[in-house]
Amino acid sequence: LVRMKFLQLLSRKHGKLEMLFQIPFCQKQFPYLCLATSTCLYSKKKKVNSYEQFDQEKYKNLVYSVTSYKTSAQTPETIFEEDNLLYGPPVKTETKTPKNCVPLLNPNKKIPLVNSHSNLPLKISLPRTKMPSVTRVLQQTMSPQQTFYLERWKQKMILELGKDGFDEYTKNLFLQGELFHAALESIFLSEEIANKEQGKDNVISGYLSSVQHVLKDISEVKALESAVQHETLQYLGLVDCVAKYRGQLCVIDWKTSEKPKPSLKNTFDNPLQVAAYIGAINHDASYDFQVSCGLIVVAYKNGSPAHPHFMDPDLCMQYWNQWLLRLEEYMDRN
């Protein structure tokens, strides 16, 4: 009887069919049939657009460009432009690894329990050899960008000072650097000599005033203006100072500047130079100690406080790997 009634209702008008599937009727007469005809009772769940989860106002141009084309009209150039607008320019990272991975620390170097040297700092002269210096390697392997900026600065100075004026300017810079290093050496060797040097040369008085707060943290000087040589990698250099800075033994590099350099990145290739000296000391039999830290001190002519940039062992290792790559590049060219 129920089946016959159902078939009769199906043959009637559409409006009557809708009455059949009203909830009270279904619950009493067709509890299972109702579930089978879910299109009558349940609507499909609305599909969520994933782009609605993002900030529509901020990314409306990008969303429009993605959703409005079946086939993208973008080119690699326009994609890079969009990326630059959204995230800034891409940062280039050094992915190369040195072929000759010589460690920064020398595992074969034996450190005596008692220091065999006197209390005077080591001062070894540069030997006459064909080995390249650290400075030479860095100068000949500068990136095109570094070379461009250096040349642009040089041309700008020549326009302002003239060729002869620029030559005189660079000559004075080197002279001031030499006098500054000599005065620091005197300070570490004898305060009495240092006072004479300070009174004698007013040209470097600003630099000496600049580093006074750093000198208070330096102790146990082990080397001054001393030659270092890496016996395995065959390069050499002249290290400014090896001493303890706040209790940590460091290779210390003194730099002079007329412009402020408040961060390590402002010192360009100086960290690579310090790392190269650290590696050389650790592989040089003339030194009965090893170093794992570095310090770059930037002194200012106007006497403003110098910026000390400390390099911990992890940072030294990073710059050591970069130095090895530059050294390989130099060796390949020569």
C-alpha positions in Angstrom: 0.0 0.0 0.0 2.8 2.4 0.9 4.6 1.6 -2.4 1.5 2.3 -4.5 1.0 5.6 -2.7 4.6 6.6 -3.4 4.3 5.8 -7.2 1.0 7.8 -7.4 2.7 10.8 -5.8 5.6 10.6 -8.2 3.2 10.9 -11.2 1.6 14.0 -9.8 2.7 17.6 -10.2 6.1 18.8 -9.1 4.7 20.8 -6.2 3.2 17.6 -4.6 6.6 15.9 -4.9 8.2 18.5 -2.7 5.5 17.9 -0.1 6.6 14.2 0.0 10.1 15.1 1.2 9.1 17.5 4.0 10.8 16.5 7.2 7.8 15.3 9.2 6.5 13.1 6.4 9.9 11.5 5.8 10.5 10.9 9.5 7.2 8.9 9.8 6.9 7.1 6.5 10.3 6.9 4.8 13.1 7.1 7.3 15.7 5.3 5.1 14.5 6.6 1.8 15.1 10.2 3.1 18.7 9.4 3.6 19.1 8.1 0.1 17.7 11.3 -1.4 20.1 13.7 0.3 19.8 16.2 -2.5 16.5 17.2 -1.1 17.5 17.7 2.5 21.2 18.7 2.4 22.8 21.3 0.2 26.4 20.9 -1.0 29.0 22.5 1.1 30.3 25.8 -0.4 33.8 25.4 -1.8 36.2 27.7 0.0 38.5 29.8 -2.1 42.0 29.5 -0.6 42.9 33.0 -1.6 40.3 34.4 0.7 42.5 33.4 3.7 45.0 36.1 2.7 45.0 39.8 3.1 43.0 40.7 0.0 43.9 44.4 0.0 47.6 43.8 0.4 47.9 41.1 -2.3 45.0 42.0 -4.6 47.2 42.7 -7.6 49.0 39.4 -7.3 45.8 37.4 -6.6 44.1 39.0 -9.6 47.0 38.1 -11.9 46.9 34.4 -10.7 43.1 33.9 -10.8 42.2 35.9 -13.9 44.2 33.8 -16.5 43.8 30.2 -17.5 47.2 30.4 -19.0 49.6 32.7 -17.2 50.7 35.7 -19.2 53.7 36.4 -16.9 57.3 36.1 -18.0 60.3 35.3 -15.8 61.1 39.1 -15.7 57.6 40.0 -14.4 57.8 37.3 -11.8 61.1 38.6 -10.5 59.7 42.1 -10.4 56.8 40.9 -8.3 59.1 39.0 -6.0 61.2 42.1 -5.5 58.1 44.2 -4.6 56.8 41.6 -2.2 60.0 40.3 -0.6 62.8 42.6 -1.6 65.8 41.7 -3.8 67.1 38.2 -3.6 70.1 37.6 -1.3 73.0 35.8 -2.9 74.6 33.1 -0.7 78.0 31.5 -1.1 77.3 27.9 -2.0 80.9 26.9 -3.0 83.1 24.8 -0.7 86.9 25.0 -0.7 88.6 22.1 -2.5 91.4 22.1 0.0 89.6 22.1 3.4 92.5 22.9 5.7 91.2 23.4 9.2 91.5 26.8 10.9 92.9 25.2 14.0 96.0 22.9 13.7 95.2 19.5 15.3 98.9 18.5 15.1 100.3 21.6 16.9 101.6 20.8 20.4 101.3 23.6 22.9 103.9 23.6 25.6 102.6 23.6 29.2 105.0 26.5 30.1 105.5 29.3 27.6 109.1 29.1 26.5 109.3 32.7 25.2 110.1 35.8 27.3 107.5 38.3 28.4 108.3 40.5 25.3 105.9 40.1 22.4 107.1 38.3 19.3 108.2 40.5 16.4 109.3 38.4 13.4 110.4 40.1 10.3 108.9 39.2 6.9 111.1 36.7 5.0 112.1 37.2 1.4 110.0 34.7 -0.4 107.8 34.3 -3.5 104.8 33.4 -1.4 101.9 35.7 -1.9 100.8 38.0 1.0 97.2 38.0 2.3 96.8 41.6 1.2 97.9 40.7 -2.4 95.5 37.8 -2.6 92.5 39.8 -1.4 93.4 42.7 -3.8 93.6 40.5 -6.8 90.4 38.5 -6.1 88.0 41.4 -5.4 84.6 41.0 -6.8 83.6 43.1 -9.8 81.2 45.1 -7.6 84.0 45.9 -5.1 86.3 46.9 -8.0 83.6 49.1 -9.5 82.9 51.0 -6.2 86.6 51.4 -5.5 87.3 52.8 -9.0 84.2 55.1 -8.7 85.5 56.5 -5.4 89.0 57.0 -6.9 87.6 58.9 -9.9 85.4 61.0 -7.6 88.4 62.0 -5.4 90.5 62.8 -8.5 87.8 65.1 -9.8 87.7 66.9 -6.4 91.5 67.0 -5.6 93.2 66.5 -9.0 95.6 63.7 -9.8 98.5 65.2 -7.7 96.1 66.1 -4.9 94.8 62.5 -4.8 98.3 61.0 -4.8 99.2 63.3 -1.8 95.9 62.3 0.0 96.6 58.6 -0.3 100.3 59.1 0.7 99.1 60.9 3.9 96.6 58.1 4.7 99.4 55.5 4.5 101.7 57.7 6.6 99.0 58.2 9.3 98.4 54.5 9.4 102.0 53.7 9.9 102.4 56.3 12.6 99.2 55.0 14.3 100.5 51.4 14.4 103.9 52.5 15.6 102.3 54.5 18.4 100.2 51.5 19.5 103.3 49.3 19.5 105.0 51.8 21.7 102.0 51.8 24.1 102.2 48.1 24.5 105.9 48.0 24.9 106.4 51.1 27.2 104.0 53.8 28.4 106.9 56.2 28.7 107.8 55.9 25.0 104.1 56.1 24.1 103.7 59.4 25.9 106.7 60.8 23.8 105.1 59.6 20.6 101.7 61.1 21.4 103.3 64.5 22.1 105.5 64.3 19.1 102.7 63.6 16.5 99.5 65.5 16.7 98.5 64.0 13.4 97.5 60.7 15.1 96.3 62.1 18.4 92.7 61.7 17.3 93.2 58.1 16.5 94.9 57.4 19.8 92.1 59.1 21.7 89.6 57.1 19.7 91.0 53.7 20.9 91.5 54.5 24.6 88.4 52.6 25.7 89.4 49.5 23.7 93.0 49.5 25.1 91.6 49.1 28.6 90.3 45.7 27.6 93.5 44.4 26.0 96.1 42.4 28.0 98.9 39.7 27.6 100.2 40.9 24.2 102.0 38.0 22.5 102.9 39.4 19.1 103.3 42.9 17.5 103.8 43.7 13.8 105.0 40.1 13.4 105.2 38.0 10.2 103.0 34.9 10.0 103.3 32.1 7.5 100.9 29.2 6.7 103.2 26.3 6.1 100.6 24.1 4.3 98.8 26.7 2.1 102.0 28.7 1.4 100.9 32.3 2.0 102.2 34.9 4.5 101.2 38.2 6.2 102.1 40.8 8.8 99.8 40.6 11.8 99.2 43.9 13.8 98.8 42.4 17.2 98.0 39.1 19.0 96.6 39.7 22.5 93.8 39.0 24.9 90.6 41.1 24.5 88.4 40.7 27.5 90.0 37.4 28.3 89.9 35.9 24.8 93.1 35.5 22.8 92.6 37.3 19.4 94.3 38.4 16.3 93.8 42.2 16.4 93.7 44.3 13.3 93.9 48.1 13.8 92.1 50.2 11.1 91.8 53.9 10.6 88.8 55.6 9.0 87.4 59.0 8.4 83.9 57.6 8.1 82.0 55.6 10.8 82.0 51.8 10.4 79.6 50.6 13.1 79.1 47.1 11.9 81.4 44.3 10.7 80.0 44.3 7.2 81.3 47.9 6.8 84.9 46.6 7.0 84.6 44.8 3.6 87.4 42.2 3.3 89.0 42.9 6.7 87.4 39.8 8.4 88.9 37.6 5.7 92.3 39.1 6.4 92.0 38.4 10.1 90.8 34.8 9.5 93.8 34.3 7.2 96.2 35.5 9.9 94.6 33.3 12.5 95.0 30.2 10.2 98.6 31.2 9.5 99.5 31.5 13.2 98.0 28.2 14.0 100.1 26.5 11.2 103.3 28.4 11.9 105.9 26.7 14.0 107.3 30.0 15.2 104.2 30.5 17.4 103.7 28.1 20.3 100.0 29.0 20.7 96.8 28.9 18.7 94.1 31.5 18.2 90.4 31.1 17.5 89.0 34.6 17.8 89.6 37.9 16.0 89.1 41.6 16.6 88.9 44.5 14.1 89.2 48.0 15.7 88.2 50.9 13.6 89.7 54.2 14.9 88.6 57.6 13.9 90.6 60.7 13.1 88.2 63.1 14.9 88.7 61.1 18.2 85.2 59.7 18.4 85.1 56.3 20.2 86.5 53.5 18.0 84.2 50.6 16.9 85.6 47.2 18.1 84.2 44.3 16.0 84.7 41.0 17.8 84.8 37.7 15.8 83.9 34.6 17.8 85.2 31.1 16.7 82.1 30.4 14.6 82.4 33.7 12.8 86.1 33.2 12.2 85.3 29.8 10.7 82.8 31.3 8.2 85.4 33.9 7.1 88.1 31.2 7.0 86.1 29.2 4.4 85.6 32.4 2.4 89.4 33.1 2.6 90.1 29.6 1.3 87.9 30.2 -1.7 89.7 33.5 -2.5 93.1 31.8 -2.1 92.0 29.1 -4.5 90.9 31.7 -7.0 94.2 33.5 -6.8 96.2 30.2 -7.2 94.1 29.3 -10.3 94.8 32.7 -11.9 98.5 32.5 -11.2 
